[in-house]
């Protein structure tokens, strides 16, 4: 554990900087963004890509930005914009199993596999675009889970990390925060055979909109953004693959609970990579209080940013605010 508790910053929505358009309706639209295929960890990842802006002071740095559920790579567009302005080559892959990225050939959607994907994508991006500068890994929701796993397993693969919406060691916190077990009702529902698949596809993926409204109350997301996500889930077996993320992590957690008892928030290994953790104060999926003990997972420095008037999708709800904080963190 780090010697000092995690620094916490609270930011109000009305203090949002105006360095970029902050319209939450437009955030996350992918029109005009290029794509690239990257081979990493035995899979072909379809990625959105944004190169350093013409007026960026430095170039050569790179970032990989990982999305969560129920979402797709387009959710990371506001972060790509912020990183591009800071001189980064930034890619946002569709995660394994999310079409058009390959499904896992061995059916593995474990945390370990996601972390290995993340480090492999950092290496593949560096090779593809000849980037020899700093490397940052950014993750939201399941992307955050992958980011923690990658940083714990291979801290030398990145210079900094940004994790949004999910705190480190979330599985251990479930037993310490009983209200969170209720907020995570969908995780238990997703263990039921067959029913979640039908629920997700019901009435043109209306369940996705239900979750977005529940997790980010008041977010006026654009129709193009939600339709992009629905289109992703409608392709191939994306629904089945996305649910496997939950089934495999819950399966391993329950097995550990039976054999070893409740996990500890002080479990090893700790993370040495400097980190910015971002949580929305109105998140209806994961309570912001779960970030109070985030420093227990780190030997390196970490700062917790709580975004007021934002929920689970804070990087899309308050794109300028989050983007500017990410850039500030990368300059520290």
N, C-alpha and C positions, 0 to 999 in steps of 0.2 A: 504494500500500500504506500502511496506517496506520503511524504512527511507532513504536508499541509493539505487541508481539505480543499476540494475543488472550488476554484473561484466561480462565483455565480453572478451572471449579469442578467437583469431584467430589462427588456426593451418594449416600449409601448408602440402600438401601431401608428399613433399619430406623430411619432418621432421618426417615421420612416424617411430615409434620405431620398432625394429626388434625382440621383445620378443616372437612373435608368427608368423607363416606364414601369410603374408599379401596379398597373391595372391587373387585379387578380383574375379578371375574366380572360385576359389574353395569355396569362402565364401558362407555359407548357405546350403551346401550339408549335407544331414541328414544321410548318410550311417554310420552305427555303433552306432547310438544314440538310447537309449531305449525309450519306451513309457509307460505311465501309465494313467489309467482312474481315474479322480477325480470327486466326486459328490459335486457340489457347486451351490447354488441358484436354486435348483430344476432341474439342468441339469447335464448330464454326459459329461465332457470335456475330449477329447483325448489330451494328453500332451506329448511333448518331455521332457525328464528329463536328467539332468546331475548332478552327485554327486561331492562333493569336490574332487579335485585332491589329489593324494597320498602325495604330498609334501606341501599341503596347511598348513599354520601355524595355522589357526583357523578353527573350524567347528561349526555348529549349526545355522548359519545364513541362510536365505532363500530369494529367489527372484522369482517373477512371471513376465514373459516377454510376452507382448501382441503385436501381429502383426497387420498390417493394411491391406489396399486394394491397388491394387489387389495382394494379397500375401497369405501366410499361415505360420504356426508355424515354418517352416524351416528357414525363414528369420532371426530368432532370434538365430540361432546356433552360430554365432560369439560372441554374447553377453553371451550365455550360457558358452562358453569356457572361456571368461574373468572372469565371476563370479565364475566358478568352481575353477580357479586358485587362487581366493581370498578367498576360503573356503566356498562358498555358495552352498547350494542345490538349483538348478535352474530348473524351469519348464517353458515350452512355450506351452500354450494351443492353439488349434484351437479355434478361437473365436466362440461365439454362432452363430449357423446357418452355420458354415463352416464345412462340413463333414470331418471327422467322428464325430465331436461334435454334440450334439443334436441341432435341431432347437428350437426356442422359442415356447413352447406349446401354448402361448397366442398371438403369432405373434408380440411380443414387441421387437423392436430393437432400443429403445430410448437410449439417453445418460445416463439417470438414470439407466436403466437396465444394461448397460455395466459397469457402476461404481460399481453397486452392485455385479455383477459377479466378478470384480477384488478383492474386499475386501473378498468375500466368497472364492475365490481361494487362497488368502493368508492364510486364516484360514485352509482351507482343506489341503494345502501343509504342514503347520506346524503340523497338526494332523497326516498326513500320514507318514511323515519322522521324527517326534519327534524333530522338530527344535524349540529351545527356545531362539535363539539369535535375532539379528537385522532382520528386514523385509524391503525389498526394492521392489518397483513396477517400472517396466520398460515398457514403451509403445512407439510404433512407429505408426505414422499416426492415424488410428482409435484407436489403443492401447493407444496412447497419450491422446486422448479425454477421454477414459475410465479412465486413470490414474488421470487426473485432476478432473474428477467427483468423483472418489473414495476419493481423498485427501481432497476435499472440504467437502464431506459429512461425512467422518469418518477419520479425520487426525490421530487419535490414532491407526489406523490399520496398519500403516507403519512408519518406521523411516526415510526413504528418498525416493525420486522418481527421475526417469530419464525419460524425455519425449523428443521424437525425431520427427522432421519434422513439427509438428503442434504446433503453439503457443497457450498459454492459451487464452480463450475467443475469439476464431477465428471468431465466428458469429458476434461479435461486430466490429471486425477489418475490415470486408468486406465493411462496409459503410465508413470507414476512408481511405481505400486504394483502389481507383477505379481500378487500374491495377490488383489487386487481383481478382476482380469480373470477369475479362477477363480470368485470369489463371484458374479460377474455372468453366469454361464453361461446363466441364463434369458433375458437380453437377446439373446444370440446365437441361442438356440433360437427366440425369438419372430420371428426373421427368416425362418424356414422357411415357405413358403406352405402354408396349410391345416392343418398338424400342430398348431400351438398352439391354434387354435380347437377342434379335436377334444379336445385334452388338457384344456383348461379346462372343457369341458362334460361330460367323462367322469365317469360315476357321480355325477351331481348335484353337479358342481363340487368333487369331492374334491381336485383339484389346488390349489384355494384354501386348503383346510385344510392341505395339505402345505406350501405356502409359508409360511403363518402359523407352523406348528410349526418350520420350518427357520429362519425369520428371528427369531422370538421364542421360543426354547426355554424350556419350563417355564411359558409363559403359559396360565393356566386361563381362557380366554375363555368367555363365555356362549354357549349355543346360540342364543339370540335374536339375538345380535350376528352370528354367522357366518351364520345363516339370512337375516338382513337383507341381507348382502352377496351371498349366493347369489341372492336374489330380484332384486337390482339387476342382476346379470350375466345373469339369465335373461330379462330384459325386452328385447324388440326386438333390436337389433344391438349391444348394449353390449359384448359380447365383441370383436367386430370393431373397434369404435371404440377400446377400451382398448388393443388391440394396436397400433393405428396410432400411438399415442404413441411406442412403442418403435421401430417401423419408420421413422418419419419422423426421429426424433432420430439413430438409428444411420445412416440413409442420408446425412444431412447431415454427420455426423461422419466417415464413411468418405470422402465426397467431399472434405472439407477435408483429411483425412490424405493423400490421394493428390495433391492440388493444392498444398498448402502445408506438408506435414509435420506432425509431432505438435504439437498445440496447447500453448500455454504457460500455466502457472498464473498468470502475470503479465499475461495479456491484458487489454485494455481493453474496455469502461469498468469502472472500479471502482464500488463501491457506497458512497454517502455516508450512507445511512439507518442510524441506530443499530440494532444487531441483537443478538438472543439466538439462539444456535444450540444445538440440543439433539441429543445422540446417546446411544444406548443402548450400554453397555459390552459387552453380549452380542449385539449385532446380527449376525445371520448373513447379512445381505444386503450391508451396506456397513460396512466396518471402521471403528471409531471413530478409528483413526490417521489417516484421511483428513481429519479436522478439525484436525490439528496445524498446518496451514498456512493455516487459514481467513482469517487476518488479511490475507493477500496479496490478497484480493479486495475489501478494504474500505479506503476513506479515512476513513470514520466509525468510531466505536467498535463493537467487537463482543465478546461474551463467549461462550465455549463451555461448555455445561453437559453433563457426562458423568454419566448416570444409571446407577449400578451396579445389578446384579440386574435389568436390563431390556434388552429387545432392540429390534427395529425399531419396534414399536408402543408405545413408552415412554409416550406420553400416555394410553393406555388401560391399560397394565400398572401404572403408578404415577400415577394421575390426580391425587391430592392433591399429591404432590411436584411434579409438572410444573406443575400449575395454580397453586400458590403461588409458584413461581419466575417464572412468566409475570407474575403480578400484581406481584411485587416489581420485576421489570424495568420494568414500565409506570409504577411510582411513582418510579423513579430520576430 
